[in-house]
Amino acid sequence: MRYLSPLMAIVLMMLTGMLIFLALGRDPAEGFYTFFIRPISSLYGFGELLLKATPLMLCGIGLAIGFRANVWNIGAEGQFMLGAAGATGVALTFPNLPAFLLLPLMVVSGALAGMAWGAIPAWLKTRFNANEILVSLMLVYVAGFLVSWLVFSPWRDPMGFGFPQTEMLSSAALLPRILPGTRLNIAIFLAIALVAITWIVLQHTAIGFRLRVTGRSRSAAGYAGFSIQRAVWIGLLCGGGAAGIAGMTEVAGPMGQLTDKIALGYGFAAIIVAFLGRLHPLGVLLASLLMALLFLGGEQVQQHMNLPKSISMVFQGLLLFYLLGADLLVNYRLKWNG
């Protein structure tokens, strides 16, 4: 039932969504088609699905590592922005490097920038026992202000008519596209590779075993001699690094530059991805595809049904609500005391 509950949550989300379309005076059948079918009814739409799933997959797999150890990183959105900024800084500093050198350097810089942002709550947690949930969440807003300062001041494009954005990155700093007629690029392979590596590490290494034990019982982990502080550092650094790489794939992919609109909600949506995927790498991969479909569905109902794009967030909230409700019924038995 633990692995069937996500399917139950998805079905209930869809049924409730149809009721929402009906309440808004729209045809539920048309709403279902527009939200869930139309986005992937063409080759371009399929490419967009994989394109949006890539940062969700990267952020989700990083968060899943920490959540496995009961390390609650809620700041992937900020780590995503810092990763985007770090990669952009390298691209702007070395515009003449060939792609085979520049792109790996951007991936590394994005990962390191995200890890550096994740290291702040890790240090505060292990040094002062600060709550990593609050610290990582508040750092999202700090990251937003930092990126805004960069694109409004030192990195602003002098030919950008005053818009808060950097220059367009050079062609060597852009990820090659792999599906003609779409915007899909090679970052999808990077995300899948990271999912596979994470599965191997979590299931077949001593580090993965220690993280699983720490997540299930910290007292048992302490009795076995496993370091709780090390688990905190691993969880937050892995989450930050993966989110930073996701930020790099966004600026080197569909955006092609850094702007003050880089915060796209992927870091927060990845929390749902991680839990919907049951913190399992394969589950995260599948959940990222579903979450990407919800993003695309919101755009489609805005274009074809004259509804606000934010309805996508309503579906995301419904999915999380039903997932938590299903978990409650799976883990606890309701008893009537009348």
Buried (B, 14 or more C-beta within 10 A) or exposed (E): EEEEBBEBBBEBBBEBBBEBBEEEEBEBEBBBBBBBEBBBEEEBBBBBBBBBBBBBBBBBBBBBBBBBBBBBBBBBBBBBBBBBBBBBBBBBEBBEBEBEEBBEBBBBBBBBBBBBBBBBBBBBBBEEEBEBBBBBBBBBEBBBEBBBEBBBEEBBBEEBEEEBBBBBBBEBBBBEBBBEEBBBBBBBEBBBEBBBEBBEBBEEEEEBBBBBBBBEEBEEBEEEEBBBEBBBBBBBBBBBBBBBBBBBBBBBBBBBBBBBEBBBBBBBBBBBBBBBBBBBBEBBBBBBBBBBBBBBBBBBBBEBBEBEBEBBBBBBEBBBBBBEBBBEEBEEEEEEEE
